[in-house]
C-alpha cells in the first residue's frame, strides 16, 4: 500500500513538473515578447552599431530584469532549499557508505574484486561524461549571462600549502556551512573508516548515519515537491531574457547525453563483455524487462528484484548476484555517475565558463567518492551536482536549467544503471570461475 502511494505521489509530481515546464515556456515566450514591445517605447531604432550595443548592454537588461524578478524569486527559494540539504545529506551518505565499503573488503576475495571493478567502471563513466560534454559542448547552445554578482573564476597558482589547506578542513562545521564538498569528503572518509575499526560502537554509529541518510532522502523528497514552482520560475525567467531559441539547446542536450549513454552500453560495456567472454547480447536480452521497468519509472532500484532473478536465470550464481547487485546499487550506477560530470560541465558551459583540465580532474576525483551511495535515489544526484557547482564557483542557478528535463534524462541513466550492474555481476562471476 505504501509503495503504491509513493508511486502515485511521484507520478503526480512528475505531471506537475511537466506542466510547470510547458507553462514556463509559454509564459516566458509571451513575456519576452511583451518586454520587447515595452522596451521599444524607450529605444526605437537600432540603425547604428553603437545604438544596438547600448540597447543590449544598458536598456534590455534593465527592462528584462523587471519582468524576470518575481519569477527569479520563485526559483531562488527552491534553490536555497536544495542548498540547505547538501551538507547533511552528503556527509551522512558518505560515512555510512565508507563504513559499508570497509565491511565489503572484509568479506575477502569477492569483496575486493567487486570494489576493483566498481572503481574502474566509475572512472570510465566519469571520463566518458567529460569527453562527451567537452566534444559536443551542449552548454554553449544556452549562452546565458552570468547572474548578478557572479564572476568568471580566476585561475590561481596552485601550491602545496593552499592545496592542503583546501582539502583538509580546519573545521568540518565551517565546511558544511559553506557547502565545501571536498573537505567534507575527507572528514567523512576518515570517520567512516574509523567506524569500521571501532567494533560494535562504530557499527552503531555507522547505522545511525545510515538512518540519517534515509531521513535526509525523505527531506529531499519533501523539497522536490516545490520543484514545479522552482522550474516554472526558472524557465520563465530564462525565456524572458533569452527568448524561445533556448529550447533548441535542450533538444541538443538530450541528444548528446543519450548518445553518451549508448556509447557506454554498446562500446564500453560491450567491450568489457568481449574481454571476459561474456555473451553480451544474450545478457542484454535476459534483462530487457528490468531495463524497461527502470526506464519507464526513472528508478533503477525499482528493477532490482526482477534483475536478481534474471541474472540467476542467466547463469550467475546466487552467491555472486546477492553480493554484487545490492552493493552495485550503492557503488556502481554508471548512468547516474556519467551524468554528474556531464551536467556540471554543461552548466559551466551555459554561462561561458571554461574549467581547466586540472579542475576537471579534481572534479572527477571528488565525484569518484561523492557519487557512492547517492545516485540510486531519483534526483538525488542533483544534490551532488549542486555541491560541485559550489566547489568550482559555477552559478548554482544553472541547476534549475536541468530540473525541467531531469525526468527524461533520469529515464536513460536509470536504464543504463541496470545494464551496468548486470555486467558487473557477470564479470565478478567470471572472475570466480563461473561459465555462462
C-alpha positions as CSV (number, residue, x, y, z in Angstrom):
1,X,0.0,0.0,0.0
2,X,2.8,2.4,0.9
3,X,4.7,1.7,-2.3
4,X,1.6,2.3,-4.3
5,X,1.1,5.7,-2.5
6,X,4.7,6.7,-3.1
7,X,4.5,5.8,-6.8
8,X,1.2,7.7,-7.2
9,X,2.8,10.7,-5.4
10,X,5.8,10.6,-7.7
11,X,3.7,10.3,-10.7
12,X,1.7,13.4,-9.7
13,X,4.9,15.3,-9.0
14,X,6.2,14.4,-12.4
15,X,3.0,15.6,-14.0
16,X,3.2,18.9,-12.2
17,X,6.9,19.3,-13.3
18,X,5.9,18.6,-16.9
19,X,3.1,21.2,-16.6
20,X,5.5,23.7,-15.0
21,X,7.9,23.2,-17.9
22,X,5.2,23.7,-20.5
23,X,3.6,26.8,-18.8
24,X,7.1,28.2,-18.1
25,X,7.9,28.1,-21.8
26,X,4.6,29.7,-22.8
27,X,4.8,32.4,-20.1
28,X,8.4,33.1,-20.8
29,X,7.8,33.3,-24.6
30,X,4.8,35.7,-24.1
31,X,6.6,37.9,-21.5
32,X,9.7,38.1,-23.7
33,X,7.6,39.5,-26.5
34,X,5.8,41.9,-24.1
35,X,9.2,43.1,-22.7
36,X,10.5,43.7,-26.2
37,X,7.4,45.7,-27.1
38,X,7.7,47.7,-23.9
39,X,11.4,48.4,-24.5
40,X,10.7,49.8,-28.0
41,X,8.9,52.8,-26.3
42,X,12.2,53.8,-24.9
43,X,14.6,52.8,-27.6
44,X,13.1,52.5,-31.1
45,X,15.9,52.3,-33.6
46,X,19.0,50.2,-34.0
47,X,20.3,51.9,-37.1
48,X,23.8,52.2,-35.8
49,X,26.0,49.6,-34.2
50,X,26.5,51.9,-31.2
51,X,22.8,52.2,-30.6
52,X,22.4,48.4,-30.8
53,X,25.2,47.8,-28.3
54,X,23.8,50.4,-26.0
55,X,20.4,48.7,-26.1
56,X,21.8,45.3,-25.5
57,X,24.1,46.4,-22.6
58,X,22.0,49.1,-20.9
59,X,18.3,49.2,-21.9
60,X,17.4,45.5,-22.3
61,X,19.0,44.2,-19.1
62,X,17.0,46.7,-17.0
63,X,13.7,46.0,-18.7
64,X,14.1,42.2,-18.8
65,X,15.1,42.2,-15.1
66,X,11.9,43.9,-14.1
67,X,9.9,41.3,-15.9
68,X,12.0,38.5,-14.5
69,X,12.2,39.5,-10.9
70,X,9.1,37.7,-9.5
71,X,9.9,34.5,-11.4
72,X,13.6,34.6,-10.3
73,X,12.4,34.9,-6.7
74,X,10.4,31.6,-7.1
75,X,13.5,29.8,-8.4
76,X,15.7,31.3,-5.8
77,X,13.5,30.0,-3.0
78,X,13.7,26.5,-4.4
79,X,17.4,26.8,-5.0
80,X,18.0,27.7,-1.4
81,X,16.0,24.7,-0.2
82,X,18.3,22.5,-2.3
83,X,21.4,24.1,-0.8
84,X,20.3,23.6,2.7
85,X,20.3,19.8,2.4
86,X,23.6,19.4,0.5
87,X,26.0,19.1,3.5
88,X,23.9,16.8,5.8
89,X,22.9,14.5,3.0
90,X,26.4,14.1,1.6
91,X,28.1,13.6,5.0
92,X,25.5,11.0,6.1
93,X,25.7,9.1,2.8
94,X,29.5,9.1,2.8
95,X,30.0,8.0,6.4
96,X,27.6,5.1,6.0
97,X,28.9,4.3,2.5
98,X,32.5,4.2,3.5
99,X,31.6,2.0,6.5
100,X,29.8,-0.4,4.2
101,X,32.8,-0.4,1.9
102,X,35.1,-1.4,4.7
103,X,32.7,-4.3,5.6
104,X,32.8,-5.4,1.9
105,X,36.6,-5.6,1.9
106,X,36.5,-7.8,5.0
107,X,34.5,-10.5,3.3
108,X,37.6,-11.3,1.3
109,X,38.3,-12.1,-2.3
110,X,34.8,-11.4,-3.6
111,X,34.5,-8.0,-2.0
112,X,37.9,-6.9,-3.3
113,X,37.2,-8.0,-6.8
114,X,33.8,-6.3,-6.8
115,X,35.2,-3.0,-5.5
116,X,38.1,-3.0,-8.0
117,X,35.6,-3.4,-10.9
118,X,33.2,-0.7,-9.4
119,X,36.1,1.8,-9.1
120,X,37.3,1.2,-12.6
121,X,33.8,1.4,-14.1
122,X,33.2,4.7,-12.2
123,X,36.3,6.2,-13.5
124,X,35.4,5.3,-17.1
125,X,31.9,6.6,-16.7
126,X,33.1,9.9,-15.3
127,X,35.7,10.2,-18.1
128,X,33.1,9.5,-20.8
129,X,30.8,12.1,-19.4
130,X,33.6,14.7,-19.5
131,X,34.6,13.6,-23.0
132,X,31.1,13.9,-24.5
133,X,30.4,17.3,-22.9
134,X,33.8,18.7,-24.0
135,X,33.4,17.4,-27.5
136,X,29.9,18.5,-28.3
137,X,29.6,21.4,-25.8
138,X,25.8,21.4,-25.4
139,X,26.0,24.2,-22.8
140,X,27.2,26.6,-25.5
141,X,23.8,26.5,-27.1
142,X,22.3,28.2,-23.9
143,X,24.7,31.2,-24.0
144,X,23.4,32.5,-20.6
145,X,24.8,35.7,-18.9
146,X,26.4,35.3,-15.5
147,X,24.0,36.1,-12.7
148,X,24.4,39.5,-11.0
149,X,27.4,39.4,-8.7
150,X,28.9,36.3,-10.2
151,X,32.3,36.3,-11.9
152,X,34.2,34.0,-14.2
153,X,36.6,32.0,-12.0
154,X,40.1,33.4,-11.7
155,X,42.8,30.8,-12.0
156,X,45.1,30.8,-9.0
157,X,48.5,29.4,-8.8
158,X,48.3,26.1,-7.1
159,X,50.8,25.5,-4.3
160,X,51.2,22.6,-1.9
161,X,50.1,24.8,1.1
162,X,46.9,26.1,-0.4
163,X,46.1,22.6,-1.8
164,X,46.4,21.0,1.6
165,X,44.5,23.9,3.2
166,X,41.6,23.4,0.9
167,X,41.5,19.6,1.2
168,X,41.9,19.1,4.9
169,X,39.3,21.1,6.9
170,X,40.3,23.1,9.9
171,X,36.6,22.9,10.9
172,X,34.2,20.4,9.3
173,X,31.3,22.5,10.6
174,X,32.6,25.5,8.7
175,X,33.0,23.4,5.6
176,X,29.4,22.2,5.9
177,X,28.1,25.7,6.4
178,X,29.9,26.8,3.2
179,X,28.8,23.6,1.3
180,X,32.5,23.0,0.6
181,X,32.3,19.4,-0.6
182,X,36.0,18.3,-0.7
183,X,36.8,18.9,3.0
184,X,33.5,17.2,3.9
185,X,34.6,14.2,1.8
186,X,37.9,13.9,3.6
187,X,36.3,14.1,7.0
188,X,33.6,11.6,6.1
189,X,36.2,9.1,4.7
190,X,38.2,9.2,7.9
191,X,35.1,9.0,10.1
192,X,33.7,6.1,8.1
193,X,37.0,4.1,8.2
194,X,37.1,4.8,12.0
195,X,33.6,3.3,12.3
196,X,34.8,0.1,10.7
197,X,37.7,-0.2,13.1
198,X,35.8,0.7,16.3
199,X,34.0,-2.6,16.5
200,X,30.4,-2.7,17.8
201,X,30.2,1.0,18.8
202,X,31.5,2.0,15.3
203,X,28.8,-0.1,13.7
204,X,26.1,1.5,15.8
205,X,27.4,5.0,14.8
206,X,27.5,4.0,11.1
207,X,24.0,2.6,11.5
208,X,22.9,6.0,12.9
209,X,24.3,7.8,9.8
210,X,22.6,5.2,7.5
211,X,19.3,6.0,9.2
212,X,20.1,9.7,9.0
213,X,20.8,9.4,5.3
214,X,17.4,7.8,4.9
215,X,15.8,10.7,6.7
216,X,17.7,13.2,4.5
217,X,16.4,11.4,1.4
218,X,12.9,12.0,2.8
219,X,13.8,15.7,3.3
220,X,15.0,15.7,-0.4
221,X,11.6,14.2,-1.4
222,X,9.8,17.0,0.5
223,X,12.0,19.7,-1.1
224,X,11.2,18.2,-4.5
225,X,7.5,19.0,-4.0
226,X,8.5,22.6,-4.5
227,X,10.3,21.7,-7.8
228,X,7.3,22.7,-10.1
229,X,7.4,26.3,-8.7
230,X,11.1,26.5,-9.0
231,X,11.1,25.1,-12.5
232,X,8.3,27.4,-13.6
233,X,10.1,30.4,-12.3
234,X,13.5,29.4,-13.7
235,X,12.2,28.5,-17.2
236,X,10.0,31.7,-17.4
237,X,12.8,34.0,-16.2
238,X,15.3,32.4,-18.7
239,X,13.0,32.7,-21.7
240,X,12.1,36.3,-20.8
241,X,15.8,37.1,-21.1
242,X,16.8,34.7,-23.9
243,X,13.7,34.1,-26.0
244,X,12.3,30.9,-27.4
245,X,15.5,30.0,-29.2
246,X,17.0,28.5,-26.0
247,X,14.6,25.5,-26.4
248,X,16.8,24.1,-29.2
249,X,19.6,23.9,-26.6
250,X,17.6,21.5,-24.6
251,X,17.0,19.2,-27.5
252,X,20.7,19.2,-28.3
253,X,21.5,18.5,-24.6
254,X,19.2,15.4,-24.6
255,X,20.7,14.1,-27.8
256,X,24.2,14.5,-26.5
257,X,23.5,12.8,-23.2
258,X,21.6,9.8,-24.7
259,X,24.3,9.4,-27.3
260,X,26.8,9.2,-24.5
261,X,24.7,6.5,-22.7
262,X,24.5,4.5,-25.9
263,X,28.3,4.7,-26.3
264,X,28.8,3.5,-22.7
265,X,26.5,0.5,-23.2
266,X,27.3,-0.5,-26.8
267,X,31.1,0.3,-26.7
268,X,32.4,0.3,-23.1
269,X,30.2,-2.5,-21.6
270,X,30.2,-4.5,-24.8
271,X,34.0,-4.3,-24.8
272,X,34.1,-5.5,-21.2
273,X,31.9,-8.4,-22.1
274,X,34.2,-9.4,-25.0
275,X,37.2,-9.1,-22.8
276,X,35.7,-11.5,-20.2
277,X,34.0,-13.8,-22.8
278,X,30.5,-12.9,-21.6
279,X,27.6,-13.2,-24.2
280,X,26.6,-9.5,-24.1
281,X,23.5,-9.6,-26.3
282,X,22.2,-12.7,-24.5
283,X,22.7,-11.0,-21.2
284,X,21.0,-7.8,-22.6
285,X,18.1,-9.9,-23.9
286,X,17.7,-11.6,-20.5
287,X,17.4,-8.3,-18.6
288,X,15.3,-6.3,-21.1
289,X,12.3,-6.3,-18.8
290,X,14.0,-4.8,-15.8
291,X,15.8,-2.3,-18.1
292,X,12.4,-1.2,-19.5
293,X,11.0,-1.0,-16.0
294,X,13.9,1.2,-14.8
295,X,13.4,3.4,-17.9
296,X,9.7,3.9,-17.5
297,X,9.9,4.6,-13.8
298,X,13.1,6.5,-13.9
299,X,14.3,4.4,-11.0
300,X,17.0,1.7,-11.3
301,X,16.1,0.5,-7.8
302,X,12.6,-0.4,-8.8
303,X,14.0,-3.0,-11.2
304,X,16.4,-4.6,-8.6
305,X,14.2,-7.6,-7.5
306,X,13.5,-8.6,-11.1
307,X,17.1,-8.1,-12.1
308,X,18.3,-10.6,-9.4
309,X,16.0,-13.3,-10.8
310,X,17.0,-12.6,-14.4
311,X,20.8,-12.8,-13.6
312,X,20.4,-16.1,-11.8
313,X,18.4,-17.4,-14.8
314,X,21.3,-16.2,-17.0
315,X,23.6,-18.5,-15.0
316,X,25.3,-16.3,-12.4
317,X,25.4,-17.9,-9.0
318,X,23.2,-16.7,-6.2
319,X,26.3,-16.1,-4.1
320,X,27.7,-13.6,-6.7
321,X,24.3,-11.9,-7.5
322,X,23.2,-11.5,-3.9
323,X,26.6,-9.9,-3.1
324,X,27.4,-7.8,-6.2
325,X,24.0,-6.4,-7.1
326,X,23.0,-4.8,-3.8
327,X,26.5,-3.4,-3.5
328,X,26.2,-2.1,-7.0
329,X,23.2,-0.1,-6.2
330,X,25.3,1.9,-3.9
331,X,28.7,2.0,-5.7
332,X,28.1,1.3,-9.4
333,X,25.4,3.3,-11.0
334,X,27.2,4.1,-14.3
335,X,24.5,6.2,-15.9
336,X,24.0,8.4,-12.9
337,X,27.7,8.8,-12.4
338,X,28.3,9.8,-16.0
339,X,25.6,12.4,-15.7
340,X,27.3,14.2,-12.8
341,X,30.4,15.2,-14.8
342,X,28.2,15.9,-17.9
343,X,25.7,18.1,-16.0
344,X,28.3,20.0,-14.1
345,X,30.3,20.9,-17.2
346,X,27.0,21.6,-19.1
347,X,26.1,24.3,-16.6
348,X,29.6,25.8,-16.7
349,X,29.4,26.0,-20.5
350,X,26.0,27.6,-20.3
351,X,27.5,30.5,-18.5
352,X,30.5,30.7,-20.8
353,X,32.9,29.4,-18.1
354,X,35.9,27.2,-19.0
355,X,37.2,24.8,-16.4
356,X,40.8,23.8,-16.8
357,X,41.9,20.2,-17.3
358,X,43.2,20.3,-13.7
359,X,39.8,21.4,-12.4
360,X,38.1,18.7,-14.4
361,X,40.4,16.0,-13.0
362,X,39.8,17.4,-9.5
363,X,36.0,17.2,-10.2
364,X,36.4,13.5,-11.2
365,X,38.3,12.7,-8.1
366,X,35.7,14.3,-5.9
367,X,32.8,12.6,-7.7
368,X,34.6,9.3,-7.6
369,X,33.8,9.3,-3.8
370,X,30.7,11.5,-3.5
371,X,28.8,9.5,-6.1
372,X,28.9,6.4,-4.0
373,X,25.6,5.6,-2.3
374,X,24.0,8.7,-3.8
375,X,22.8,8.1,-7.3
376,X,20.3,5.3,-6.6
377,X,17.6,7.7,-5.4
378,X,15.8,9.7,-8.2
379,X,17.1,13.2,-8.5
380,X,19.5,12.8,-5.5
381,X,22.3,13.2,-8.0
382,X,21.2,16.8,-8.4
383,X,22.3,17.4,-4.8
384,X,25.8,16.2,-5.6
385,X,25.9,18.4,-8.7
386,X,24.8,21.4,-6.6
387,X,27.8,20.6,-4.4
388,X,30.1,20.5,-7.5
389,X,28.8,23.9,-8.6
390,X,29.6,25.4,-5.3
391,X,33.1,23.8,-5.2
392,X,34.0,25.3,-8.6
393,X,32.2,28.6,-8.2
394,X,29.7,27.9,-11.0
395,X,26.4,29.8,-10.6
396,X,24.0,27.4,-8.8
397,X,21.1,28.9,-10.6
398,X,22.2,26.8,-13.6
399,X,21.0,23.7,-11.7
400,X,17.4,24.8,-12.4
401,X,18.1,24.5,-16.2
402,X,18.2,20.8,-15.7
403,X,15.2,20.3,-13.5
404,X,12.6,20.6,-16.2
405,X,14.1,17.8,-18.3
406,X,15.7,15.8,-15.5
407,X,12.9,13.2,-15.7
408,X,13.8,12.5,-19.3
409,X,17.5,12.3,-18.6
410,X,16.8,10.1,-15.5
411,X,14.9,7.6,-17.6
412,X,18.0,7.0,-19.7
413,X,20.6,6.9,-16.9
414,X,18.4,4.6,-14.8
415,X,18.2,2.0,-17.6
416,X,22.0,2.2,-18.0
417,X,22.4,1.7,-14.3
418,X,20.6,-1.7,-14.6
419,X,22.7,-2.8,-17.5
420,X,25.9,-1.7,-15.8
421,X,25.2,-3.7,-12.7
422,X,24.2,-6.7,-14.7
423,X,27.6,-6.6,-16.5
424,X,29.4,-6.1,-13.2
425,X,27.8,-9.2,-11.7
426,X,28.7,-11.2,-14.8
427,X,32.3,-10.0,-14.7
428,X,32.7,-10.9,-11.0
429,X,31.1,-14.2,-11.6
430,X,33.6,-14.9,-14.4
431,X,36.5,-13.9,-12.1
432,X,35.1,-16.6,-9.7
433,X,35.3,-19.2,-12.5
434,X,31.7,-19.3,-13.5
435,X,30.6,-20.1,-17.0
436,X,27.6,-18.7,-18.9
